[in-house]
């Protein structure tokens, strides 16, 4: 175990500065039980119902004739920024 951790440290030291945020995200997701559960969840292979198909068709048709709302606009309505979303940490 100690040798594995030492190897991980050595690999981290070899990363380019631009690679560090990705490595941090990966390590955090390994430690987050919810992220781990999502990553290990089985693929949803349940077939779509007739109601699902109808709703999807309606949404696609709506999208052909209407402009979508940018994500940033929703965030602005909530009074938050994308940076705040990206840096959010659950309270301990």
N, C-alpha and C positions, 0 to 999 in steps of 0.2 A: 504494500500500500504506500509506504513512504517513498519507494523508488518510483512508483507511478506518479505521485504528486510532484516529485522532483523533476520528472520528465515533462510533466505539464508546465511547470514553471520555466523550464528551459525552452520549451516551444513558445511560450508567451513572450519571452525575452527576444525571440527571433522575429516577432511580428513587426511589420511596418506600422508606423503610427496610424495610418489610415485603416488598418485592419483591427486595431484594438477595440473600437466600439462594437464591431460585429462579434468579436470574441467575448466581450463583456455580456452582450445580449444573450449569446448562446449559454454562457455559464449561469447567468441569472435564470434563464428558462429551465436549466437543469435543476436548479434549487427551488423553483416555484412549483408547489404541488399541483396547482391548477393547470399551469402550462404543461406539466408532465402528463397529467391526466388527459388533456386535450390531444397532445402528441401521440399518446398511446391508445386513444379511442378508436374503436373499429370504424371502418368506412361506412357511411350511411348508404346502404344499398336498397333502402325501401323504395318501392316504385311510387311514382307520382300518382295521386288520385285524379279523378276527373275534375274535381274542384281545384286542385293544384294547377293542372294544365290550363284550365279556364282562366285562373288568376294570372298565370304567366303570359298567356296570350293577350289578355287585357292590358297588362303592364307594357308588353312590347308594342302594342298598338298605340298606347298613350305616348310612349317614348318617341314614336315616329312623328308626332304632331305637337309635342311640347318640349320645352327646354328644361333640362334637369337643374337642380339647385346645387351649386358647388359646395363641397364639404366645408370650405372656409366660411361660407355664409351661415351654415348651421352653427359652427363654432362661435361665430360673432354674435349670433342671437343668444347663445348660452353665456357669452361674456368670457370665453376662454380662447387660447391660441393653440395652434398645432404643437408648438414647443411644450406647452403645459401638458398636453395629452401625451406626447412622447416621453416626457420626464416624470409622469405621474408615478407615485409609489403608494401602495396601500398602507394605511396607518397600521402601526404595530399594536 
